[in-house]
Amino acid sequence: MDILEKQRALKLSHRLATRDDQPAIIKLMHAAISQNMKPFLSSAEIEAAQETMGLDTSLLEDQSYFIVETEHKNNIIMVGCGGWGKRKTLYGSDETIGRDDRFSDPTVDPARIRAMYTHPDWIRCGVGTLLLDLGEKAARDAGFKSIELGATLSGEPLYLARGYIESNRETQIAANGSENIIITMLKRL
């Protein structure tokens, strides 16, 4: 089935993620990182990017992380995951250095789009757009006036198309010596 056929047949549903979803989320994340970044990064750069990627369980605790599913061959399958954060941490997993788990103040701080991943078999089918819509709406409903994210080079085209504007580009040197580029992007809600 090609991308256009998938888009026509795709009926996406969503729900909040739970702790029971963790193994499936991590599996989807690994597939997305290993495959979806290939057109943008070398193998060493993908390895470097993994230092700032992964599951942040505070998103599950805060009930701000979504699972996107569809029916495929009579089974419900996870095709994407992602969410928004009401904490100051911009990106990363539970183990990422420099986390700030304090809650953001919606009157002065932006909300965060966090940990967005689409299964490689379902890219360009609206999964990322749905996740952004869900996160932006939830942040707006919580009183936030703006939203910010830490984009990878592979995610940047989607975020630009959705009205996010780059505010900073940081290059970190990973443990393997490769560069890891994190693009901070902002959008008014």
Backbone as a printed PyTorch tensor [residue, N CA C, xyz], in Angstrom:
tensor([[[ 0.8580, -1.1740,  0.0000],
         [ 0.0000,  0.0000,  0.0000],
         [ 0.9020,  1.2340,  0.0000]],

        [[ 0.7380,  2.1390, -0.9790],
         [ 1.5670,  3.3400, -1.0210],
         [ 0.9990,  4.4180, -0.0980]],

        [[ 1.7090,  5.5430,  0.0180],
         [ 1.3310,  6.5970,  0.9620],
         [-0.0620,  7.1460,  0.6740]],

        [[-0.3880,  7.4010, -0.5800],
         [-1.7090,  7.9490, -0.9080],
         [-2.8200,  6.9690, -0.5520]],

        [[-2.6020,  5.6850, -0.8040],
         [-3.5990,  4.6850, -0.4310],
         [-3.7780,  4.6310,  1.0860]],

        [[-2.6590,  4.7260,  1.8260],
         [-2.7360,  4.7330,  3.2820],
         [-3.5210,  5.9400,  3.7740]],

        [[-3.2460,  7.1110,  3.1990],
         [-3.9440,  8.3270,  3.6330],
         [-5.4460,  8.2140,  3.4000]],

        [[-5.8470,  7.6680,  2.2610],
         [-7.2770,  7.5210,  1.9720],
         [-7.9470,  6.5180,  2.9030]],

        [[-7.2390,  5.4440,  3.2350],
         [-7.8190,  4.3740,  4.0470],
         [-7.6700,  4.6190,  5.5490]],

        [[-6.8040,  5.5380,  5.9090],
         [-6.4470,  5.7220,  7.3090],
         [-7.5460,  6.3810,  8.1220]],

        [[-7.8990,  5.7240,  9.1890],
         [-8.8180,  6.2920, 10.1720],
         [-8.0540,  6.3220, 11.4810]],

        [[-7.5610,  7.4910, 11.8070],
         [-6.7520,  7.6410, 13.0060],
         [-7.6290,  7.8680, 14.2260]],

        [[-7.2610,  7.2470, 15.3100],
         [-7.8920,  7.5240, 16.5970],
         [-6.7650,  7.8600, 17.5680]],

        [[-7.1310,  8.4520, 18.6810],
         [-6.1180,  8.7880, 19.6680],
         [-6.6640,  8.5720, 21.0700]],

        [[-5.7290,  8.4350, 21.9860],
         [-6.0630,  8.2830, 23.3960],
         [-4.8510,  8.7140, 24.2010]],

        [[-5.0580,  8.9380, 25.4880],
         [-3.9380,  9.2350, 26.3690],
         [-3.1390,  7.9650, 26.6250]],

        [[-1.8370,  8.1120, 26.6670],
         [-0.9530,  6.9890, 26.9530],
         [-0.9820,  6.6770, 28.4450]],

        [[-0.7480,  5.4040, 28.7650],
         [-0.6570,  4.9620, 30.1530],
         [ 0.6930,  4.2790, 30.3710]],

        [[ 0.9960,  3.9930, 31.6020],
         [ 2.2480,  3.2780, 31.9190],
         [ 2.3010,  1.9200, 31.2030]],

        [[ 1.1410,  1.2990, 30.9990],
         [ 1.1080,  0.0020, 30.3190],
         [ 1.5640,  0.1020, 28.8690]],

        [[ 1.5150,  1.3060, 28.2960],
         [ 1.9250,  1.5140, 26.9040],
         [ 3.4390,  1.6620, 26.7450]],

        [[ 4.1740,  1.8040, 27.8380],
         [ 5.6030,  2.1020, 27.7500],
         [ 6.3920,  1.1800, 26.8220]],

        [[ 6.2680, -0.1440, 26.9190],
         [ 7.0610, -0.9920, 26.0180],
         [ 6.7580, -0.7230, 24.5410]],

        [[ 5.4940, -0.5480, 24.1920],
         [ 5.1290, -0.2830, 22.7940],
         [ 5.5970,  1.0930, 22.3530]],

        [[ 5.5360,  2.0800, 23.2420],
         [ 6.0230,  3.4250, 22.9190],
         [ 7.5150,  3.3800, 22.6310]],

        [[ 8.2640,  2.7290, 23.4990],
         [ 9.7200,  2.6480, 23.3240],
         [10.0700,  1.9210, 22.0380]],

        [[ 9.3530,  0.8690, 21.7190],
         [ 9.5860,  0.1390, 20.4610],
         [ 9.3200,  1.0480, 19.2610]],

        [[ 8.2190,  1.8090, 19.2890],
         [ 7.9080,  2.7220, 18.1930],
         [ 8.9690,  3.8130, 18.0890]],

        [[ 9.4070,  4.3540, 19.2170],
         [10.4490,  5.3830, 19.2210],
         [11.7210,  4.8820, 18.5440]],

        [[12.1460,  3.6860, 18.9150],
         [13.3710,  3.1260, 18.3240],
         [13.2350,  2.9490, 16.8150]],

        [[12.0770,  2.4700, 16.3710],
         [11.8490,  2.3050, 14.9240],
         [11.8800,  3.6580, 14.2260]],

        [[11.2180,  4.6520, 14.8170],
         [11.1730,  5.9890, 14.2020],
         [12.5640,  6.6080, 14.1400]],

        [[13.3020,  6.5280, 15.2180],
         [14.6480,  7.1150, 15.2510],
         [15.5490,  6.4320, 14.2360]],

        [[15.5330,  5.1120, 14.2050],
         [16.4570,  4.3830, 13.3300],
         [16.1280,  4.5410, 11.8460]],

        [[14.8620,  4.7560, 11.5050],
         [14.4820,  4.8270, 10.0930],
         [14.1570,  6.2350,  9.5950]],

        [[13.3910,  7.0020, 10.3500],
         [12.8930,  8.2850,  9.8530],
         [13.9640,  9.3560,  9.7500]],

        [[15.0610,  9.1850, 10.4600],
         [16.1190, 10.1910, 10.4290],
         [17.1570,  9.9380,  9.3340]],

        [[17.1210,  8.7590,  8.7200],
         [18.1370,  8.3920,  7.7210],
         [18.2840,  9.3890,  6.5720]],

        [[17.1960,  9.9640,  6.0480],
         [17.3840, 10.9230,  4.9560],
         [18.0540, 12.2400,  5.3900]],

        [[18.1580, 12.4630,  6.6860],
         [18.6610, 13.7360,  7.1950],
         [20.0140, 13.6310,  7.8960]],

        [[20.3150, 12.4560,  8.4590],
         [21.4940, 12.3050,  9.3030],
         [22.2700, 11.0360,  8.9620]],

        [[23.5760, 11.0720,  9.2340],
         [24.3990,  9.8710,  9.0950],
         [24.1060,  8.9330, 10.2660]],

        [[24.5940,  7.7140, 10.2000],
         [24.4030,  6.7500, 11.2990],
         [24.9900,  7.2810, 12.5970]],

        [[26.1570,  7.9010, 12.5290],
         [26.7860,  8.4530, 13.7300],
         [25.9650,  9.6120, 14.2970]],

        [[25.3890, 10.4290, 13.4300],
         [24.5510, 11.5500, 13.8840],
         [23.2380, 11.0460, 14.4930]],

        [[22.6820,  9.9660, 13.9440],
         [21.4760,  9.3730, 14.5360],
         [21.7970,  8.8580, 15.9350]],

        [[22.9390,  8.1940, 16.0800],
         [23.3660,  7.7290, 17.3970],
         [23.5190,  8.9120, 18.3560]],

        [[24.0800, 10.0060, 17.8800],
         [24.2540, 11.2050, 18.7090],
         [22.9030, 11.7880, 19.1190]],

        [[21.9660, 11.8200, 18.1960],
         [20.6410, 12.3890, 18.4820],
         [19.9140, 11.6090, 19.5670]],

        [[20.1870, 10.3210, 19.6570],
         [19.5100,  9.4890, 20.6520],
         [19.8120,  9.9180, 22.0820]],

        [[20.9010, 10.6550, 22.2910],
         [21.2220, 11.1310, 23.6320],
         [20.1870, 12.1280, 24.1480]],

        [[19.4510, 12.7600, 23.2450],
         [18.4660, 13.7680, 23.6490],
         [17.0430, 13.3390, 23.2920]],

        [[16.8480, 12.0440, 23.0660],
         [15.5400, 11.5430, 22.6710],
         [15.1090, 10.4110, 23.5980]],

        [[13.8080, 10.1380, 23.5890],
         [13.2980,  9.0190, 24.3640],
         [12.0700,  9.3950, 25.1590]],

        [[11.6210,  8.4650, 25.9650],
         [10.3920,  8.6360, 26.7270],
         [10.6500,  9.3820, 28.0340]],

        [[ 9.8750, 10.4080, 28.2660],
         [ 9.8620, 11.1590, 29.5130],
         [ 8.5880, 10.7560, 30.2340]],

        [[ 8.7130,  9.9670, 31.2850],
         [ 7.5220,  9.4260, 31.9470],
         [ 6.7010, 10.4910, 32.6720]],

        [[ 7.2620, 11.6870, 32.8730],
         [ 6.4380, 12.7540, 33.4700],
         [ 5.2780, 13.1130, 32.5430]],

        [[ 5.4410, 12.9120, 31.2480],
         [ 4.3520, 13.1690, 30.2990],
         [ 3.1990, 12.1910, 30.5320]],

        [[ 3.5300, 10.9600, 30.8720],
         [ 2.4920,  9.9810, 31.1990],
         [ 1.8150, 10.3540, 32.5180]],

        [[ 2.6240, 10.7180, 33.5060],
         [ 2.0810, 11.1150, 34.8130],
         [ 1.1610, 12.3330, 34.6900]],

        [[ 1.5500, 13.2800, 33.8340],
         [ 0.7750, 14.5080, 33.6620],
         [-0.4190, 14.3260, 32.7350]],

        [[-0.5740, 13.1380, 32.1780],
         [-1.6330, 12.8300, 31.2140],
         [-1.6230, 13.8230, 30.0400]],

        [[-0.4270, 13.9900, 29.4910],
         [-0.2650, 14.9130, 28.3620],
         [ 0.4370, 14.2390, 27.1840]],

        [[ 0.4040, 12.9010, 27.1490],
         [ 1.0620, 12.1550, 26.0830],
         [ 0.0250, 11.2770, 25.3880]],

        [[ 0.0220, 11.3600, 24.0690],
         [-0.9980, 10.6930, 23.2680],
         [-0.4360,  9.5160, 22.4780]],

        [[-1.3040,  8.5540, 22.2570],
         [-1.0560,  7.4330, 21.3560],
         [-1.9910,  7.6290, 20.1650]],

        [[-1.4580,  7.4960, 18.9550],
         [-2.2910,  7.5200, 17.7500],
         [-2.3230,  6.1010, 17.2090]],

        [[-3.5360,  5.6370, 16.9280],
         [-3.7250,  4.2620, 16.4680],
         [-4.5790,  4.2440, 15.2050]],

        [[-4.4890,  3.1240, 14.5030],
         [-5.3700,  2.8740, 13.3700],
         [-5.6030,  1.3740, 13.2780]],

        [[-6.6250,  1.0130, 12.5260],
         [-6.8720, -0.4090, 12.2820],
         [-6.1450, -0.7950, 11.0040]],

        [[-5.3980, -1.8750, 11.0860],
         [-4.6460, -2.3720,  9.9360],
         [-4.6870, -3.8950,  9.9720]],

        [[-5.2190, -4.4830,  8.9090],
         [-5.3410, -5.9440,  8.8170],
         [-6.0790, -6.5070, 10.0380]],

        [[-7.1880, -5.8400, 10.3850],
         [-8.0640, -6.2530, 11.4820],
         [-7.4260, -6.1650, 12.8730]],

        [[-6.3460, -5.4050, 12.9910],
         [-5.7100, -5.1890, 14.2910],
         [-5.5930, -3.6880, 14.5400]],

        [[-5.7080, -3.2790, 15.7910],
         [-5.4490, -1.8950, 16.1700],
         [-3.9500, -1.7860, 16.4290]],

        [[-3.2950, -0.8820, 15.7050],
         [-1.8500, -0.7260, 15.8570],
         [-1.5040,  0.7190, 16.1990]],

        [[-0.4220,  0.8710, 16.9530],
         [ 0.0900,  2.1890, 17.2920],
         [ 0.9070,  2.6980, 16.1040]],

        [[ 0.5490,  3.8730, 15.5890],
         [ 1.2690,  4.4470, 14.4540],
         [ 2.0110,  5.7220, 14.8290]],

        [[ 1.7590,  6.2280, 16.0260],
         [ 2.4580,  7.4300, 16.4640],
         [ 2.2550,  7.6830, 17.9370]],

        [[ 3.1130,  8.5260, 18.4810],
         [ 2.9960,  8.9500, 19.8690],
         [ 3.6380, 10.3140, 20.0030]],

        [[ 3.1530, 11.0750, 20.9300],
         [ 3.6950, 12.4030, 21.1730],
         [ 2.7610, 13.1760, 22.0700]],

        [[ 3.2220, 14.3050, 22.5250],
         [ 2.3680, 15.0680, 23.4110],
         [ 2.8720, 16.4570, 23.6610]],

        [[ 2.4580, 16.9630, 24.7800],
         [ 2.8350, 18.3130, 25.1580],
         [ 3.2380, 18.2940, 26.6210]],

        [[ 4.0780, 19.2270, 26.9840],
         [ 4.5470, 19.2960, 28.3540],
         [ 4.1590, 20.6020, 29.0140]],

        [[ 3.7880, 20.4900, 30.2660],
         [ 3.4950, 21.6760, 31.0740],
         [ 4.6390, 21.9540, 32.0330]],

        [[ 5.7340, 21.2380, 31.8360],
         [ 6.9420, 21.4380, 32.6380],
         [ 7.9810, 22.1790, 31.7960]],

        [[ 9.0210, 22.6580, 32.4250],
         [10.0180, 23.4840, 31.7410],
         [10.9600, 22.6930, 30.8310]],

        [[11.0710, 21.3770, 31.0260],
         [11.9460, 20.5670, 30.1840],
         [11.5000, 20.6510, 28.7270]],

        [[12.4340, 20.9620, 27.8430],
         [12.1110, 21.1500, 26.4220],
         [12.1510, 19.8370, 25.6380]],

        [[13.0810, 18.9500, 25.9750],
         [13.2250, 17.7050, 25.2170],
         [13.9300, 16.6670, 26.0760]],

        [[13.8820, 15.4370, 25.6180],
         [14.6620, 14.3830, 26.2330],
         [13.8470, 13.3720, 27.0180]],

        [[14.5680, 12.3740, 27.4920],
         [13.9660, 11.2720, 28.2470],
         [14.1730, 11.5050, 29.7400]],

        [[13.7920, 10.5100, 30.5130],
         [13.9870, 10.5820, 31.9650],
         [15.4600, 10.7430, 32.3300]],

        [[16.3530, 10.2580, 31.4750],
         [17.7920, 10.2760, 31.7730],
         [18.5270, 11.4710, 31.1770]],

        [[17.8600, 12.3300, 30.4340],
         [18.5340, 13.4480, 29.7740],
         [19.0910, 14.4260, 30.8070]],

        [[20.3340, 14.7980, 30.6220],
         [20.9960, 15.7500, 31.5150],
         [20.3650, 17.1290, 31.3430]],

        [[20.2080, 17.8450, 32.4530],
         [19.7130, 19.2190, 32.4010],
         [18.2040, 19.3550, 32.4470]],

        [[17.5040, 18.3180, 32.8430],
         [16.0400, 18.3760, 32.9320],
         [15.6120, 19.4210, 33.9520]],

        [[14.4480, 20.0040, 33.7190],
         [13.8540, 20.9350, 34.6680],
         [12.3840, 20.5520, 34.7940]],

        [[12.0550, 19.8050, 35.8230],
         [10.7060, 19.2770, 35.9890],
         [ 9.7480, 20.2280, 36.7040]],

        [[10.1810, 21.4630, 36.9290],
         [ 9.2440, 22.4270, 37.5070],
         [ 8.1320, 22.7000, 36.4990]],

        [[ 6.9270, 22.9740, 37.0100],
         [ 5.8160, 23.2970, 36.1290],
         [ 5.9790, 24.6970, 35.5650]],

        [[ 5.6180, 24.8510, 34.3080],
         [ 5.6520, 26.1520, 33.6480],
         [ 4.4520, 26.9830, 34.0830]],

        [[ 4.6040, 28.2780, 34.0390],
         [ 3.5290, 29.2190, 34.3400],
         [ 2.9030, 29.6410, 33.0150]],

        [[ 1.6530, 29.2500, 32.7480],
         [ 1.0380, 29.5590, 31.4430],
         [ 0.9590, 31.0490, 31.1330]],

        [[ 1.0520, 31.8920, 32.1400],
         [ 0.9520, 33.3300, 31.8710],
         [ 2.2440, 33.9120, 31.3150]],

        [[ 3.3760, 33.2210, 31.5400],
         [ 4.6560, 33.7500, 31.0500],
         [ 5.5030, 32.7370, 30.2800]],

        [[ 5.2940, 31.4520, 30.5280],
         [ 6.1100, 30.4050, 29.9000],
         [ 5.3580, 29.7480, 28.7530]],

        [[ 6.0830, 29.2220, 27.7630],
         [ 5.4220, 28.4290, 26.7340],
         [ 5.1900, 26.9990, 27.2150]],

        [[ 4.1800, 26.3610, 26.6650],
         [ 4.0310, 24.9130, 26.8160],
         [ 5.0830, 24.2800, 25.9060]],

        [[ 5.2000, 22.9880, 25.9260],
         [ 6.2040, 22.2890, 25.1070],
         [ 5.5460, 21.1810, 24.3020]],

        [[ 5.8820, 21.0810, 23.0350],
         [ 5.5650, 19.8750, 22.2610],
         [ 6.6930, 18.9050, 22.5640]],

        [[ 6.3470, 17.6550, 22.8810],
         [ 7.3600, 16.7270, 23.3670],
         [ 7.2630, 15.3570, 22.7040]],

        [[ 8.4210, 14.7820, 22.4650],
         [ 8.5860, 13.3610, 22.1360],
         [ 7.6230, 12.8620, 21.0640]],

        [[ 7.6600, 13.5090, 19.9090],
         [ 6.7880, 13.1080, 18.7910],
         [ 7.5020, 12.0940, 17.9070]],

        [[ 6.8340, 10.9800, 17.6720],
         [ 7.3910,  9.9080, 16.8460],
         [ 6.2860,  9.2940, 15.9990]],

        [[ 6.6060,  9.0230, 14.7480],
         [ 5.6840,  8.3330, 13.8470],
         [ 6.3600,  7.0490, 13.3760]],

        [[ 5.6100,  5.9620, 13.3970],
         [ 6.1530,  4.6970, 12.9130],
         [ 6.5770,  4.8760, 11.4590]],

        [[ 7.7370,  4.3420, 11.0660],
         [ 8.2350,  4.5300,  9.6970],
         [ 7.2670,  4.1050,  8.5940]],

        [[ 6.4160,  3.1190,  8.8550],
         [ 5.4580,  2.6750,  7.8400],
         [ 4.2940,  3.6380,  7.6680]],

        [[ 4.1840,  4.6540,  8.5320],
         [ 3.0190,  5.5350,  8.5270],
         [ 3.3900,  7.0140,  8.4320]],

        [[ 4.6080,  7.3170,  7.9950],
         [ 4.9770,  8.7280,  7.8220],
         [ 4.1990,  9.3250,  6.6490]],

        [[ 3.9990, 10.6070,  6.7050],
         [ 3.2870, 11.3900,  5.6890],
         [ 1.8270, 10.9500,  5.5150]],

        [[ 1.2490, 10.4980,  6.6290],
         [-0.1520, 10.0840,  6.6170],
         [-0.9970, 10.9060,  7.5890]],

        [[-0.4450, 11.9810,  8.1180],
         [-1.1940, 12.8600,  9.0140],
         [-1.0110, 12.5870, 10.4880]],

        [[-0.1620, 11.6380, 10.8420],
         [ 0.0310, 11.2830, 12.2490],
         [ 0.6660, 12.4480, 13.0170]],

        [[ 1.7490, 13.0090, 12.4860],
         [ 2.4220, 14.1280, 13.1410],
         [ 1.5270, 15.3470, 13.2600]],

        [[ 0.7590, 15.6200, 12.2130],
         [-0.1660, 16.7520, 12.2470],
         [-1.2190, 16.5600, 13.3290]],

        [[-1.7630, 15.3520, 13.4370],
         [-2.7460, 15.0710, 14.4800],
         [-2.1310, 15.2670, 15.8660]],

        [[-0.9230, 14.7690, 16.0720],
         [-0.2670, 14.9250, 17.3680],
         [-0.0460, 16.4020, 17.7050]],

        [[ 0.3630, 17.1920, 16.7150],
         [ 0.5300, 18.6290, 16.9580],
         [-0.8000, 19.2850, 17.3100]],

        [[-1.8410, 18.9410, 16.5590],
         [-3.1730, 19.5040, 16.8440],
         [-3.6140, 19.1800, 18.2720]],

        [[-3.4210, 17.9340, 18.6830],
         [-3.8150, 17.5130, 20.0320],
         [-3.0280, 18.2710, 21.1050]],

        [[-1.7180, 18.3520, 20.9270],
         [-0.8770, 19.0390, 21.9020],
         [-1.1610, 20.5280, 21.9670]],

        [[-1.3190, 21.1620, 20.8090],
         [-1.6030, 22.6020, 20.7830],
         [-2.9480, 22.9110, 21.4320]],

        [[-3.9520, 22.1080, 21.1400],
         [-5.2790, 22.3400, 21.7250],
         [-5.2400, 22.1630, 23.2460]],

        [[-4.5940, 21.1040, 23.6990],
         [-4.5210, 20.8620, 25.1380],
         [-3.7670, 21.9900, 25.8430]],

        [[-2.6910, 22.4650, 25.2540],
         [-1.9290, 23.5620, 25.8550],
         [-2.7580, 24.8480, 25.8810]],

        [[-3.4450, 25.1100, 24.8010],
         [-4.3210, 26.2950, 24.7360],
         [-5.4180, 26.1950, 25.7960]],

        [[-6.0280, 25.0140, 25.9180],
         [-7.0790, 24.7950, 26.9190],
         [-6.5460, 24.9550, 28.3450]],

        [[-5.2460, 24.7060, 28.5450],
         [-4.6320, 24.8530, 29.8600],
         [-4.1890, 26.2990, 30.1240]],

        [[-4.4500, 27.1910, 29.1640],
         [-4.1600, 28.6090, 29.3700],
         [-2.8540, 29.1090, 28.7990]],

        [[-2.0990, 28.2430, 28.1080],
         [-0.8350, 28.6790, 27.5200],
         [-1.0970, 29.5370, 26.2780]],

        [[-0.2510, 30.5410, 26.0890],
         [-0.3840, 31.4670, 24.9540],
         [ 0.6000, 31.1550, 23.8320]],

        [[ 1.6060, 30.3360, 24.1450],
         [ 2.5950, 29.9470, 23.1430],
         [ 3.0660, 28.5330, 23.4500]],

        [[ 3.7130, 27.9550, 22.4500],
         [ 4.2060, 26.5840, 22.5990],
         [ 5.5620, 26.4990, 21.9230]],

        [[ 6.4500, 25.7100, 22.4940],
         [ 7.8270, 25.6270, 22.0350],
         [ 8.2090, 24.1590, 21.8950]],

        [[ 9.1890, 23.8800, 21.0540],
         [ 9.6590, 22.5110, 20.8990],
         [11.1250, 22.4920, 20.5440]],

        [[11.7500, 21.3630, 20.7780],
         [13.1270, 21.1150, 20.3700],
         [13.1020, 20.1480, 19.2030]],

        [[13.3130, 20.6620, 18.0020],
         [13.1960, 19.8510, 16.7880],
         [14.5310, 19.2260, 16.3920]],

        [[14.4250, 18.0660, 15.7820],
         [15.5530, 17.4600, 15.0840],
         [15.5100, 17.9540, 13.6380]],

        [[16.5550, 17.7030, 12.8940],
         [16.5520, 18.0830, 11.4800],
         [15.4480, 17.3650, 10.7160]],

        [[15.1260, 16.1260, 11.1280],
         [14.0770, 15.3770, 10.4330],
         [12.6810, 15.9040, 10.7560]],

        [[12.4930, 16.5010, 11.9200],
         [11.1890, 17.0440, 12.2920],
         [10.9640, 18.4720, 11.8360]],

        [[12.0440, 19.1810, 11.5750],
         [11.9510, 20.6040, 11.2310],
         [10.9870, 20.9160, 10.0820]],

        [[10.9650, 20.1510,  8.9780],
         [10.0420, 20.5010,  7.8840],
         [ 8.5680, 20.5100,  8.3030]],

        [[ 8.1500, 19.5450,  9.1160],
         [ 6.7650, 19.5170,  9.5900],
         [ 6.4660, 20.7450, 10.4320]],

        [[ 7.3580, 21.0620, 11.3530],
         [ 7.1040, 22.1800, 12.2600],
         [ 7.0780, 23.5130, 11.5090]],

        [[ 7.9450, 23.6780, 10.5410],
         [ 7.9080, 24.8950,  9.7170],
         [ 6.5770, 25.0000,  8.9820]],

        [[ 6.1270, 23.8800,  8.4200],
         [ 4.8530, 23.8680,  7.6840],
         [ 3.6790, 24.1820,  8.6020]],

        [[ 3.8120, 23.8990,  9.8800],
         [ 2.7390, 24.1380, 10.8500],
         [ 2.8600, 25.4800, 11.5750]],

        [[ 3.7470, 26.3570, 11.0960],
         [ 3.8160, 27.7130, 11.6300],
         [ 4.7880, 27.9370, 12.7660]],

        [[ 5.6230, 26.9630, 13.0690],
         [ 6.6390, 27.1560, 14.1020],
         [ 7.8000, 27.9420, 13.5100]],

        [[ 8.3840, 28.8100, 14.3260],
         [ 9.4810, 29.6680, 13.8860],
         [10.7060, 29.3530, 14.7270]],

        [[11.8330, 29.2060, 14.0590],
         [13.0820, 28.9160, 14.7650],
         [13.4840, 30.1010, 15.6350]],

        [[13.8190, 29.8010, 16.8890],
         [14.3190, 30.8470, 17.7840],
         [15.7620, 30.5970, 18.2000]],

        [[16.2430, 29.3540, 18.0230],
         [17.6210, 29.0320, 18.3900],
         [18.0150, 27.7150, 17.7340]],

        [[19.2930, 27.6000, 17.4130],
         [19.8440, 26.3500, 16.8670],
         [21.0970, 26.0500, 17.6580]],

        [[21.0720, 24.9130, 18.3420],
         [22.1810, 24.5320, 19.2110],
         [22.8350, 23.2680, 18.6720]],

        [[24.1500, 23.2530, 18.6810],
         [24.8860, 22.0620, 18.2860],
         [25.5850, 21.5130, 19.5120]],

        [[25.2470, 20.2850, 19.8630],
         [25.8990, 19.6020, 20.9720],
         [26.8200, 18.5410, 20.3920]],

        [[27.8780, 18.2390, 21.0880],
         [28.7680, 17.1530, 20.6870],
         [28.4290, 15.9490, 21.5620]],

        [[28.0480, 14.8750, 20.9080],
         [27.6210, 13.6670, 21.6130],
         [28.8210, 12.8550, 22.0860]],

        [[28.5400, 11.8320, 22.8520],
         [29.5940, 10.9610, 23.3900],
         [30.4170, 10.3180, 22.2750]],

        [[29.7940, 10.0900, 21.1090],
         [30.5370,  9.4700, 20.0020],
         [31.3060, 10.5040, 19.1750]],

        [[31.2750, 11.7790, 19.5910],
         [32.0040, 12.8380, 18.8970],
         [31.2360, 13.4920, 17.7660]],

        [[30.0530, 12.9840, 17.4550],
         [29.2350, 13.5450, 16.3730],
         [28.3910, 14.7090, 16.8790]],

        [[28.0130, 15.5600, 15.9380],
         [27.1540, 16.6920, 16.2660],
         [25.6990, 16.2480, 16.3970]],

        [[25.0090, 16.8750, 17.3220],
         [23.5730, 16.6950, 17.4990],
         [22.9600, 18.0870, 17.4790]],

        [[22.1620, 18.3600, 16.4730],
         [21.5610, 19.6860, 16.3140],
         [20.1530, 19.6700, 16.8880]],

        [[19.8780, 20.6280, 17.7580],
         [18.5500, 20.8020, 18.3490],
         [18.0770, 22.1960, 17.9710]],

        [[16.9350, 22.2520, 17.3130],
         [16.3820, 23.5190, 16.8310],
         [15.2050, 23.8890, 17.7230]],

        [[15.3510, 24.9630, 18.4770],
         [14.2470, 25.4330, 19.3060],
         [13.3160, 26.2510, 18.4140]],

        [[12.0220, 25.8810, 18.4320],
         [11.0320, 26.5340, 17.5880],
         [ 9.8330, 26.9330, 18.4450]],

        [[ 9.2010, 28.0350, 18.0950],
         [ 8.1230, 28.6180, 18.8920],
         [ 6.9290, 28.9410, 18.0070]],

        [[ 5.7480, 28.8450, 18.6010],
         [ 4.5190, 29.1920, 17.8970],
         [ 3.5660, 29.8390, 18.8930]],

        [[ 2.8960, 30.8860, 18.4560],
         [ 1.8160, 31.4940, 19.2710],
         [ 0.5720, 30.6370, 19.1260]],

        [[-0.1550, 30.4800, 20.2210],
         [-1.3610, 29.6570, 20.1880],
         [-2.6150, 30.4940, 19.9770]]])
